[in-house]
Amino acid sequence: MAARLAAQPEERWRALFACADALTPADLEVSWRGGQELEPGVIQMPYPVYGEAVQRILGLLGELGAVVVFGWPDWVRGNPLWPDGRGLDDAPVADAARLATAIIRGERFSDGTIEQALDRGAFRAVLRRLRRWFDEERPATG
């Protein structure tokens, strides 16, 4: 997995880290919409709305190959990295991609998974671990 990440263009990594560095507390706020009755007996389910900066980072994680195909539902069960990313700083970079995947794919099945990752620190833990890998561990390409 590290080789796949290392093959991504440096400018794309720099864009990710620039977005991460620019995050403000307001960028991390999540609003919820929906929940109203659309017609008698039909209620729209509430859903989270993430800010533009968070959505940009999520998109860049996908573009960089940090969202991978694997059995993430089984991976999160009993995993100490889930749901807050505690211990990710010392884990292999592949675990940062796995946690990013679990967060992003988890949102498709449970609205608010990304919000939970923002609130509990997992989102920033993924970004922090990817940055350390990029700065200190990434194999030289060329």
C-alpha positions as CSV (number, residue, x, y, z in Angstrom):
1,M,0.0,0.0,0.0
2,A,2.8,2.4,0.8
3,A,4.2,2.0,-2.8
4,R,0.8,2.9,-4.2
5,L,0.6,6.0,-2.0
6,A,4.2,6.9,-3.0
7,A,3.3,6.7,-6.6
8,Q,0.9,9.6,-6.3
9,P,2.1,13.1,-7.5
10,E,3.8,15.2,-4.8
11,E,1.6,18.2,-5.8
12,R,-1.5,16.2,-4.9
13,W,0.0,15.4,-1.5
14,R,0.9,19.1,-1.0
15,A,-2.7,20.1,-1.8
16,L,-4.0,17.7,0.8
17,F,-1.7,19.0,3.5
18,A,-2.4,22.6,2.5
19,C,-6.1,22.0,2.9
20,A,-5.5,20.3,6.3
21,D,-3.4,23.2,7.5
22,A,-6.1,25.7,6.5
23,L,-8.9,23.9,8.4
24,T,-10.6,26.1,10.9
25,P,-13.0,25.1,13.7
26,A,-15.8,26.5,11.5
27,D,-14.7,24.1,8.7
28,L,-15.2,21.2,11.1
29,E,-18.8,22.1,12.0
30,V,-21.4,19.8,10.6
31,S,-25.0,20.9,10.0
32,W,-27.9,18.5,9.7
33,R,-30.7,18.9,7.3
34,G,-33.9,16.9,6.6
35,G,-36.0,15.3,9.2
36,Q,-39.1,17.2,8.1
37,E,-42.4,15.7,6.9
38,L,-42.5,16.1,3.1
39,E,-46.1,15.0,2.9
40,P,-48.4,13.2,5.3
41,G,-46.7,10.0,6.5
42,V,-43.4,10.7,4.5
43,I,-40.5,12.0,6.6
44,Q,-37.2,12.8,5.0
45,M,-34.3,11.2,7.0
46,P,-31.9,13.7,8.6
47,Y,-28.5,13.8,6.9
48,P,-25.2,15.6,7.7
49,V,-23.9,18.4,5.5
50,Y,-20.1,18.7,5.6
51,G,-18.3,21.9,4.8
52,E,-16.4,22.5,1.5
53,A,-13.0,22.2,3.1
54,V,-13.8,18.8,4.6
55,Q,-15.3,17.6,1.4
56,R,-12.2,18.7,-0.5
57,I,-10.0,16.7,1.9
58,L,-12.2,13.6,1.5
59,G,-11.9,14.0,-2.3
60,L,-8.2,14.3,-2.1
61,L,-7.9,11.2,0.0
62,G,-9.7,9.3,-2.7
63,E,-7.6,10.8,-5.4
64,L,-4.4,9.8,-3.5
65,G,-5.4,6.2,-3.2
66,A,-5.9,6.5,0.6
67,V,-9.4,5.0,0.2
68,V,-8.9,1.4,-0.5
69,V,-10.9,-1.7,-1.2
70,F,-10.8,-4.1,1.7
71,G,-13.1,-5.6,4.3
72,W,-13.3,-2.5,6.4
73,P,-16.5,-3.5,8.4
74,D,-14.5,-6.5,9.8
75,W,-11.4,-4.4,10.3
76,V,-13.1,-1.9,12.6
77,R,-14.6,-4.5,14.9
78,G,-12.5,-4.6,17.9
79,N,-9.8,-2.5,16.3
80,P,-8.2,-0.1,18.8
81,L,-7.8,2.5,16.1
82,W,-11.6,2.7,15.7
83,P,-13.3,5.1,16.1
84,D,-11.0,7.8,17.4
85,G,-7.6,7.0,15.7
86,R,-5.8,6.6,19.0
87,G,-2.5,4.8,18.3
88,L,-2.5,5.7,14.6
89,D,0.7,7.8,14.9
90,D,2.7,4.6,15.6
91,A,0.8,2.3,13.2
92,P,1.9,1.5,9.6
93,V,0.7,4.1,7.0
94,A,-1.5,1.4,5.6
95,D,-3.6,1.7,8.7
96,A,-4.1,5.4,8.0
97,A,-5.6,4.4,4.6
98,R,-7.7,1.7,6.3
99,L,-9.1,4.1,8.8
100,A,-9.7,6.8,6.1
101,T,-11.6,4.1,4.2
102,A,-13.6,3.0,7.2
103,I,-14.6,6.7,7.9
104,I,-15.5,7.5,4.3
105,R,-17.2,4.2,3.4
106,G,-18.9,4.1,6.8
107,E,-20.7,7.4,6.0
108,R,-22.6,5.6,3.2
109,F,-24.1,3.2,5.7
110,S,-24.4,5.4,8.8
111,D,-24.9,9.1,8.3
112,G,-22.7,11.0,10.7
113,T,-19.7,8.7,10.6
114,I,-17.5,11.5,9.2
115,E,-18.8,13.8,11.9
116,Q,-17.9,11.3,14.5
117,A,-14.4,11.1,13.1
118,L,-14.1,14.9,13.1
119,D,-15.3,15.1,16.7
120,R,-13.3,12.2,18.1
121,G,-10.0,13.1,16.3
122,A,-9.8,10.2,13.8
123,F,-10.0,12.6,10.9
124,R,-7.0,14.6,12.0
125,A,-5.2,11.4,13.1
126,V,-5.4,10.1,9.5
127,L,-4.0,13.4,8.1
128,R,-1.3,13.6,10.7
129,R,-0.1,10.0,10.0
130,L,-0.2,10.5,6.2
131,R,1.9,13.7,6.6
132,R,4.5,12.0,8.8
133,W,4.7,9.1,6.2
134,F,5.1,11.7,3.4
135,D,7.7,13.8,5.2
136,E,9.7,11.0,6.9
137,E,9.0,7.6,5.5
138,R,7.9,7.9,1.9
139,P,10.2,6.0,-0.5
140,A,12.1,8.1,-2.9
141,T,10.5,8.1,-6.4
142,G,12.1,8.9,-9.6
